[in-house]
Amino acid sequence: MKVLSLIRALPFNAVEIIRRTPPLVFATTVLSIGGLIGFTSASKILVDGLKPSANTITVTGASTERIESDIAKWDINVQAEGSSQIKSYKNHQASIEKTINFLNRNGVRSNDSQSVALLPASTSIEVTKNYKTGEIISTKWITSQLIEIESNDVFNIDQTYRKMSELLGKGVIVKPSRPEFTYTKLAEKRVDMLSKATKDARNRAEAIVHQTGSELGSVKKVDTGVFQITVPNSTSVGRWGSYNTSTIKKDITAVMGVTFEVN
């Protein structure tokens, strides 16, 4: 109806031109005008319906603290060889005795703060053959036994681990693993570190917003970032976080991404 009203409002000569216009061309023109009117109306509706989103700022906060491990786990594999299973076992008994005496002298023994456990021994045979003829050259029996140690005296475990080469001079085949130093109060520390990281994010956000003459509003969103335990002064960042167990002293770092409203 709006299109017909527009046509009637045209001057006489314009109406005459329209009458002479072929039907197909006229129809196309009318559709184009109608589409333009519809697009203009739709655009107006979209513009009127838009509302500016609230101003926000997202800041990453971090908190780092030096901690000391409070427990150590350590495995020692003691081995002995012999031409027969019995000889191998007898040699192994002597090696185990020397190893236990070494640990006792260094204060590593079962008590209220640490445990030293001997796991069952096992034996295996190792056969060496001539690779051309298949003839057996030698046969050797190997007896192995694992000593598991868990201690709260982390510094003593670290020092004893560094002295293990003394046993090699006594004919003991010993293969110590590197002690693993961990922190048992990590759950409590994590809550505290995340709180400090959030506070750091707010301080950074306030410093930025202050320069713009605005005010920092309430928290809109919080994203917990990586939680890392690294060697002291490490700059490495793991995608999924990290937990280093090789050192007694560690740096614990928490990262938080916080979005604030800006007024």
N, C-alpha and C positions, 0 to 999 in steps of 0.2 A: 504493500500500500504506500510506503514511503517513496518508493521508486516512481509510482504513477503520479503521486502528488508533485514530485520534482519535475516530471515531464510536463504536467499541465501548467506549471509555473514558468516554463520556458517561453521566450518570445515566439511570435507567429512564424517567422522565417525558420527558426530552429525546429519547430514542430513539423514544418513542411519538409525539412531535410530528413527528419526521422522517418516520415511516411515514405520517402523515396529510398530509404536504406533497405537493402535486401534483408529478408527475415533472419537468416543465419547470422549475419553480421550484427544485426540489432540485438539478437538474443545473446550473443557473446558479450556485447558491450554491457547489456543489462546485468549479466552474471558477474562481470568484472567489477561493476559499480557496487553491486550487492556484496561481493566478497570484500571489497575495500571497506564498506561500511561495517561489515561483520568483524573484520580484523581490527578496525579502529575501536569498536565497542569492546572486543575481547581484550585488547591491550589495555584499555582503560580499567577493566575489571581486575586484570592481573596487577597492574600498578597500584590500584587502590587497595588490593588485598595484601600487598607486601608490607611487612613490619620489620624494622631494623633489629638484628639480633643483639643480645646483650654483649657489651664489650668485656672481653676476658683476656687474661694473660697466663701463659703456661711457663713455669719455671722449674728447673731441675735443681734439687737440693741434695747435698751429700754430707755424710758424717764419717770420719775416720778415727779409729782409736787403736792404740797398741795394747795387746793382751799377751798373757803368758799361758801356755798349755799347762794343764793340771793332771794329765795322764799320758803314759807312754805304753805302747804295745810293741813287742819285739819278739821275733822268731829267730831261733838259731838251729841250723841243720847240721848235726854231727854225723860224720861218716867214717867208716873203716873198711879196709879191704883184706882179703885173705884168699888163699888157694882153695879153701873149702868153706862151706857155710859155717862150720863150727869155729874154724880159725878166724873167720871174718867177725863172728860174733864176739869172740874173746878179745880181739883187738879193739872192737867197738866198746866193750865194757871199760877197757883202760882209757879210751878217749873220752868217754862220757864222764868218768871219774875226774879226769884232769880238767874238763870243762866246768863241771860243777864246783870244783875247788877254786878255779879261777873266778867264777861268779861270786862265790862266798867271800873270797878275799876282797872283792870290790864292793861288798855290801849288797849284792843282789841275791836275796834269799827270801823264802816265803815268810811273811809276817802280816801284821794288821794293814800295812799300806801297800803291799805288793805280793804277787803270787808267782811261783816258778813251777811249771808243770811239765812233766815228761810224758809225751805221747808214746803209744806203742811203737816198738822198733819194727822195721821191715827189712827183708833181704831180697836181693835180686842177683842174677848171674849175668855176667858179661863175657861173651865168647868172641874171640878174634880169629878170623879165618883167612887163609890165603885166597885173595880175590880171583886167582887164576884156577887153582886146583880145588878150592873149597876145603882144603885140609885145615883142621883146627890147630891154630898156633898156640893159643893160650886160653885159659879159663880163669875168670876172676869173680869172686863173690863180693858183693857190696852190702854192708849193713848200714841203714840210715835211721836216725831218730831225731824228732823235732822237739825242741825245748820252747815252750810258750811262756812269755814273761809279760806281766801287766803290772805297772808300778806308778805310784803317785810321785815318786822321787825322779822327776823327769831329767834333772841335770845330772844325776848320778848315772842314769841309763845312757845318756848321751856320752859321758866320759868313758864308761865301760865299753861301749860300742867302738870307740876310737882306739882301745887297747887290745882288741881281739886278735891282732896279728901276733901277739905274744904266744898264742897257742900253736901257731904254725911252727915256731921254733922247737916245740915239744912233740912234734910228729902228729899233731891232731889235724885231721881234715875237717875244717869247720867252715860253714857257709852262712854267715849271719845276714839277715835282711836288715834294711835300714829301719831304725825305730820310727814308728808313726806317733807323732805328738798331736793330741787333740784337746779341745776345750769342752768340758762337760756342761758348762752353764750357758751354752750358746743360745738356747731358747729365750732366756731372760735378757741376755745381751741384745738379741735381735730386736725385741720390742723397744728397748731403750735407744738403740741406734736409729731405728726408723723414726722415732719421735724427734730425735735431734736433726735428722735429715729433713723432716717436714718443717721444722723451725727454721732451718737454714734456707729452705725454699721461700718461706714467707719473708725473711729478711732481704733476700735478693729481689723478690718481687716488689717490696716496699721501696727499695732503693731505685728501682727502675721507674715505678709509677710516680714517685715523688718528683722526678725530673720533668714529668709531663703536666704537673699541676693537678693530677687526679688523686683519688683515694682508693686504697685497696679494700675490696669488699670481702664477702664470704667465700669459702672454698666450694668450688663447683664440681671438681673431679680430682681423684687421687690415683696415681698409677705407681705401683711398687716396682722399682727397677731391680738391677742385679744386686746380689748380696755376696760379697767376696771376702775370703780370708786368704791373704797372700803373705809372702815373705816380706819382712820390713822394707819400706820404701820402694815397693814394686810399682811399676807403671802399667803392668799388663791388665787388660780388661777382657774377661771371658763373656761370651754371648749369653751363656746361661749361668754365669757366676762361677766361682771356683772355691776350692777348699784345700789349701796347702797343708800337708802334714809333715814336711821335712824339717821344719825348724820349731824350736820351743817358743820363741817370740814371734808374733804375727801381727799384721795390720788387718783389722776388720773394717770393712767399708760398706755402708748402706746408701742406696741411691733412691730418691723419690721424685716423681714428676707430679707437680701439683698445679691445678688450674684454678685461678682466682677470678672473681668478678671485679671489674674496675668501674668505679662510680665517678 
